[in-house]
Amino acid sequence: MGIISERLKSMGIELPTPGAPAAMYIPAVTVGNLVYTSGNDCRINGKLIYEGKLGREVTIEQGQQAARQTMINLLGVLQWHLGDLDRVERVVKLLAFVNSADGFADQPYVINGASELLEQVFGESGKHARSAIGTSDLPFNTPVEIEMIVQLKV
């Protein structure tokens, strides 16, 4: 078992195996030494842990939990795609969408749930560039959708 897998285990995190895509795409693509993931959401065993808009049905704290679960799911995609998370050199970028009620402007605080987990898992290599964007709707009424780019060790 690799260092990252051991760290996740010590944190009580078991990575899920990605489910089949909901539409016509693949979960991850490697180009050179970069891996691009498709967007992911906060499902556990196929069910969203929260549904709705931040600032209406979903609180900031619930949004942070949704972002954290979304990142766990993305790490599961990377594990499935790469075979070993120790191949990750660093997390480069997150692009995060927050299903937001009118007037909700705390998207960065919501996505901190994902960013904090990456720093806990990868240390300094988990620090990344990021965009946190509010949107009027997301597929399946998920509160958060995140995609990521990671650099591989060469």
N, C-alpha and C positions, 0 to 999 in steps of 0.2 A: 504494500500500500504506500502511495506517495505522500509527500509532506502535506500537500493541500488536502488530500483525502483524510489524512490523520487529523488535521486541524478542524475540518468540517465535523468529523466524528466527535472530537472533543467538545465541539459546540452543540452537539446533539442534532446535527443537521444530516439528514439522509437525502441525497439527491434523487429526484424522480427520473424515471425513464420518459423521454418525451413521447407524447401521444401523436397520433397521426395528424398532420396539418388539416385545418378546417377548410382550406381552399387550395388553389393551385400554386404552391410554393414549396421550398424545402427549408428546414429549420436553420441551416447554417451553410455558408460557402467559404472556402479558403481561397484567397488570391495572394500568391506569394507568401509572405509571412504574416498576413493579416486574416483574421476570421471575422466575418460579418454574420451576425445572427438576424433572423427574422424577428419581428415583434412578438412578445410573449405577454401573458397576463397572469393573474393571481389564482390560478386553479390549483386545487388539491384533489387528486383522484377524479379529474374531469369536471369538478364543480367550483365555480368562483367563490372565494371566501367572502367577498363583498360585491354588491352590485349597486350601480347608481353614480350620481354626481357628487364630487367633493363640494362641500358647502351647502348640500341639501340632504341627501340620504346617507352620505359617508362623511365622517369626521376626519380631521387632519390625522389623528392618531390611527384610525382605521386605514386611512390612505397610506400611511407609513408602513403599516403591517402588510398591506396589499403590495406596496413597492418591494418590500423585503421578500415576500413570497414569490413575486415575479422574478426577482434576482435569483432566488434558489432554483426556480424553474429554468432560467437561462443558464445557470451553472450546470444544471442537468443536461441541457442541450450541448454545452461545450464538452462535458464529460463523454457524452454519447458520440459526438463528432470527432473528438481528439483521442479518446481512449484514456487520457491521463491529463489532469489539470496542471500537473507540474510542467507541462509543455508551454504554459502561458508565461511569457516574459513580463507583460504588463497589460493592464486594462487601459485602452486608449481613449474611448469615448462612449458615453451613453446618450441616446436620444430617447427622451421620455415624454409621454403624452399623458395628461391628466384630464379625465372627464370632469369638466368644471361647470358648476351652476353660474348663472350670470353674476358678475361681481366678485367671483372667487379669484384671488390673486396670490395664493400661497403655494403654488405648484412646486417651487424649490424645496419647501419644507417637507412636502409629501415625498418627493423623490430622495430626500436624505435617507429614507428607510432602505433604499437600495445601495446608495453610495457608502453608507456606514458599514453595511455588511461586506462590501468589496474590500474596504480597508481592513476589516477584521480578518478576512480570509487571506488576502494577498499582501497585507502590510503596505509599505510604500509603493509597491507595484500595483496596488489596487486604486491609488489616487488617479483620477481621470478627468478629462474634459467632459462637459455635460451641457445638454440643453433640456430644460423642463418647460414644456409647452402646454398651455391650457387649450382644450378643444371642447366643442359643444356636444360631441358624441363619440363613443368608441364602440367597436364591434362587441356584440353580445352584452352590452351595457356594463362592461368591465370598467372599474374606476381608473385603472392605470394600465398602460401598455409601454413596454420598454424594449428597445433593441440595443445591441452593443457591438463594439469593435474591440478585438483584443489582438495584441502582437504576440507572435510565437517566438520561442527561442530558436536560434539558428545554430 
